[in-house]
Amino acid sequence: MKGIESHSFNVENRQFIVWYDSKVIDKKMIIQAVEEAGNFSVKNWGITK
């Protein structure tokens, strides 16, 4: 799938892998959102634990 990338996070001792379309959302926006909120629900993301 072209444009799909992944990034892993450790949030409260739980690891998340976030898959996202780099043409739709920027990795910096994802990192900022996770750091600020600690949880997330955004269209076009597939989240695994």
Wavefront OBJ file of the C-alpha trace (Angstrom):
o trace
v 0.000 0.000 0.000
v 1.689 3.125 -1.202
v 1.943 5.967 1.296
v 1.135 3.804 4.321
v 3.712 4.023 7.107
v 3.917 2.851 10.693
v 5.227 4.293 13.942
v 5.378 2.626 17.351
v 4.720 4.324 20.675
v 5.061 3.353 24.309
v 2.156 4.884 26.231
v 1.809 4.050 29.931
v 3.878 0.868 29.510
v 1.756 -0.286 26.562
v 3.120 -0.394 23.040
v 1.049 0.846 20.148
v 1.822 0.565 16.470
v 0.081 3.247 14.456
v -0.386 2.751 10.713
v -1.181 5.905 8.782
v -1.334 7.363 5.313
v 1.569 9.800 5.056
v -0.274 11.690 2.306
v -3.123 12.435 4.736
v -1.372 13.054 8.062
v 2.158 13.916 9.111
v 4.159 11.775 11.561
v 4.879 14.850 13.720
v 1.128 15.400 14.117
v 0.703 11.795 15.271
v 3.533 12.029 17.792
v 2.185 15.323 19.144
v -1.348 13.964 19.438
v -0.210 10.838 21.284
v 2.024 12.790 23.659
v -0.734 15.286 24.470
v -3.688 12.931 24.703
v -2.273 9.540 25.581
v -5.129 8.043 23.577
v -6.425 8.554 20.083
v -9.187 7.836 17.621
v -8.591 9.189 14.148
v -9.964 8.119 10.784
v -7.460 6.370 8.492
v -5.456 4.958 11.417
v -5.255 1.283 12.250
v -4.129 0.808 15.844
v -2.798 -2.451 17.258
v -1.751 -3.155 20.820
l 1 2 3 4 5 6 7 8 9 10 11 12 13 14 15 16 17 18 19 20 21 22 23 24 25 26 27 28 29 30 31 32 33 34 35 36 37 38 39 40 41 42 43 44 45 46 47 48 49
